[in-house]
């Protein structure tokens, strides 16, 4: 029986790493992203290197049409794994940012994962099997603008569903990475000067950890000892200090 995994933001970074890990585990891959050329290139690479089947969905998940396109596909096809990975950041304070861009980020980071999860869960529950990984962030623990707020939603959303579906064959987990070597910060024009080398994570390594944690039933996966320590500290120190740290991080990234 053929098994299919759908990955949003599949052409680069964490999403691209997930496509290779899943293909290596004999999943056929549905790749979702905006760039048709890169989608075709990644699909061909997966078919050649892993011998799996692929399907391309070119969709802008900031739009209702893009989200609906993926929902319609999932209703018509059996999806065994959903990786909600697509995302981007804004390198501006909320008080001076463009409202249209803020709405697009909210759509990609919150609305689309919620809708795709809601769409695929009934069939997963009926089959009593499936895996959903929502790519969140350790930024969800700090007060770092609307990006942090969106990631906090994804983490709590995943925890809630993990608890609700405990005892079933459906696994839901939030992947909460720290700074990872991808195109994310360059696309967002964020300055990462001065960040110590040991704080950077490798995408392939953290994806492997996330997959293992999801299969083990863990609600939240925080790869990297440095970020496990950091998130623990953030849960015990006063929130007033957490807010200051979050603001300082955002200010430095804007430089």
N, C-alpha and C positions, 0 to 999 in steps of 0.2 A: 504494500500500500504506500502510495506517495505521501510524503509529509511536506508541508509548506510553512515557511516562516516569512513574515512581512516585516520589513525594516524601513522606517522613515528616516530621512537624512542619511541615505545609504551610500552616498558617493564619497564621503570623506570622514576622517576622524573616527570617533567611537562607533558610528553607524557602519562605516566601511569595515572596521575590525569585527563587528558582530556578523556581517555577511560572510566573512571568511571562516569565523569560528563555527557558525551554523552549517555552512557548506561542508566543512570538514567533518561535521557530525551527521552528514547525509540528508540535510534538509534542502529542498529546493527553495529558491529565494525569490521573493517579490521585492523589487527595489523601488522605493519611492523617493523622489527628489525633483528638483526643478530643472536641472541641467541635462538636456537630452543626450548631448555628446558624452558626458561623463557617465551617465546611466548606461549607455550602450557599451562603453569601454569596460566598466566594472562588471556588467553582466557577462560579456565575452570572456573576461578573465576568470570568473567563477566557473563558467561552463568548461573552459579549457583546463583549469588547474584542479578542479574537484569533480568533474564529470556530473554535475547536477544540472537541473533545469532552472531557468530563470524567467521572470516576467517583469516587464518594466511598466511602472505607472508614473508618468510625468505629471506632477501636481504641485501647485503652490498651496501649501497647507495654511497659509495666512488668509486664504480666501475660502468662502463657503463652498464654492464650486469644487475647489481642490479637495477639501475635506469630504464632501459628498461623493466624489469620484472614488475615493478609497473605501468609504463605507459601502457603496454599491458593489464594489469588487468583492469585499469580504462577505457580503450577504449571499453572493452567488458562488463563492468558492470556500472550501474548508481551509481555515488557517489554524495551524497548531501552535505557532509562536508569533507573538506580536511584540516588536521592539519599538516603543515610542521614543525616538531619539532626536528627531528634528528640533532645531532650536537656534537662536541667535541672541546676542546681547546688544544693549544700547549704551554707548559711551557718553551719556549726557545725564545731568541731573533731571529729575522728573519735572522740576519747576521751569525748565527751559527746553524740554524735549518736545518733539513733534507728536501730537496726540495720535495721528494716523499710524505712526511707527509704533507707538506704545500699544495701540490696539492690535496691530499685526503681531507683536511679540506675545501679547496675551492670547491671541488666537492660536499661535503655534505651540506655545508652552503649556497652555491650560485647556483651552476649548477643544483642540484637536485630539490630544491624548484622552481626554474624558469621553469624547464622542466615539472614537475608535474602540476604546475599551468597552463602552456600553454596547457597541455594535457586535463585537466578537464574543462577548461573555456568554450569551445564551447558548450558542452552539458548543462552546467549550464545556459549559455546565452539563449540557445534554450528553456529551460524550464522556464526561468526567475526566477530561484531560486537557492540558494546555498550559502554556507559559506566557505571562505578560511581564515585561520589564519596562518600567518607566525610567528614563534617564533623567534623574534629578541632579542635585549638586550639594556639596557641603555649604554652598552659599545660602541654602535654605535655612541654615542655623543662625545666620547673621542678619543684620538689618541693612542690606545693601541695595535698596531701591526696589523697583518693580520686578527686576530679574530674581532677586532673592525671594520676594513674595510669591512669585510664580513657582519657583522650585520648592518652596515650603508646601504649597498646595499639592504638588506632585508626590512629595514624600508622604504627607498625611493621607492623601487619597490612596496611595498604595498600601500603607499600613492598615487602613480601614478595610480594604478589600481582602487583604491577606488574612485578617482576623475573621471576616465574614465567611471566607471560603476554606477556613481551616478544617481539615478532615476530609476534604474533597481531593480530587486529582488535579485541580487547577492551582497553579502556582503564580503568585503575583508578588513582585519585588520592586523596590526602588533602588536604582544604582545611584549612589551619591559620590561621585569622584571629586577630587580637588583639581588643582591646575594640571592639565594634561596636554601633552605635545600634539596639538592638532592645529587646524586652520582657524579655530574659533576666535582667538584673541586678535589675530591679524585682520580677519573680516570685520570685527567690531572696533578696529582701530584703537585697541587698548594697549597701553604701555605696560610691559612686564619687566622693565629694567629693574635690576636689584633683587629679583626673586631668587633665593638660593637654589642651587641646582638640585638639592635633595628634595625640594618641594614639588618637582615635576614628576608626573606619572607617565608611564608608557601605556598607550591605548590598548594594545593587544593583551598586556598583562592584567589590566583592570577589567577588561571584558571577560577574560577567563575566570577571574575571581567572581564577577557578577553572575555569570552563568552557573558556576558551582554553587554559589549562595542561593540563587533562585531555585535550583533543583532541590536543595536541602530545605527549602521552605522558609528561608530567612526573609523577613519583611523589608529589611533595609540592609544594603550592602555598601560598606565604606572601605574601598580598597586603599591599602597603604597604611603602614603603622603611624606615619606622621599625621595623617588625617583622622585616624581613629583616636589618637591622643587629643588632637585639636577639637574634634566634635564632643569628646567627653568634657573637656575644659569648658566649652561653650554652654554645656548644660548645667554646670555648677556655679559659674561666676555670675555676678549680678547682671541683669539685663541692661542696666545703664552702661556697663562696660562693654557688653556685646554690641550695643548700638554705636558706641564710639569707634570700636574696632571696625565694624562694618562700614561706617562712613569714611574712615581713614583709608581702607582698602579701595573703595570706589574713587576717592579723590586721587590716589596715586595712579590708578588705571587710566584716568582721564588725561594725565599729563603726557 
